[in-house]
């Protein structure tokens, strides 16, 4: 089980590209990236999942908690590049109604 995380800061936005698997074993690594971004309260968070091959309910839970924390600061969470399997998880749980999700990936290299 592996995860690859790339982070790029731009004006008022942190771009985070996640690859590999997001599950009970790898969520803590991504949480370590998200926590300082969210607690700062000054940036929106755009997450590119175009290289993500698998996500379980633990990954969904991380996005729910992150969305809740960002909302405290009136910041937004955007997700892009989710494959069909991951997108279906967001749709089944209703998170696709709460989070702006697009099929094309965000450019971490911007």
N, C-alpha and C positions, 0 to 999 in steps of 0.2 A: 504494500500500500504506500503510495507516494503522492506527493503534492508539490507543485511548482507554483511559486508566487512571485509576481513582479509588481512593483509599486512605482508609480510616477506621480509627483505632485505638480499640479498646475494651479492657476489662479482659482481659488475657492473650490477646487475639486481634487480629490485623490482618485487616480485610476489604479485599479488593482486587477491584474490578469491572473486567473487561477487555472491551472492545468492539472491533469491527473485525476485523482479520486478524492472526493470530499465526503468523509465518513467519520465514524466515531473515533478513529485513530488519527485522522489528519485535521479535524475541525479545530483542535487546540492551537495548531500552528497558524491557521488563518485568523483565529480569534486574537492571537498576539499581534497581528497586523491591524485588525479592525479596531481594537480597544483604544489605542492612543489617538487614532483618527477621530473616532466618535467622541471620546472624552474631551478633546480639544474644543469641540463645538463650533468650529469655524468653517468646516469644509463639507461639501456634498461628497458622496461616495458613489463612484461608478465602477461596477464589477463586470469584467469581461469573462464569460464562462466558455468561450469558443474552444478552448483546449481541455475542458473538463469532460472526462469520459464517464464518470459515475458520481452520483450524489444520493445519500440516504436521508432519513428523517433528521439525523443529527445536523446535517448541512442546512436543511430547511429551518431547523430551530435556531441556528446561528443567524440566518437572514431575518427571521422574525424578531429576535432580540436586537439585532443591529438596527432594523427599521424603527423599532420602538424607541431606542436610544437616540437615533438621529432626529426623530420627530420632536423630542424634547427641545431641541435647538432649532427647530424649523428648517432642518437640512433634509436633503432627499437622498434616497437610495435608488440607483438605477442599475438594472442588470441587462446585459446584452450577450448575444452569442450562445444562448442556451440551446443545446441540441434537443431533438424531439422528445427524448426520454425525460430529460431534466425539465423541459417546458411542461410536460404533462404533469409532473409533480407539483409545479407551481399552480397549474390550472385546477387540479383535483382538490388542492388544499385551499383554493380561493386567494392565494397570495398574488396571483397575476392581476387581481382586482385592486390590490393595495400597493404594488410595486410596479413602476414603469419598466416593462421588459420588452426589448427589441431583439430581433433575430440577428442583426449584424453586430459584430464585435466593436467595442470601443478601442480606440487606438492608444495603447499605453505609451507609444513612442512619440506622441504629439508634443 
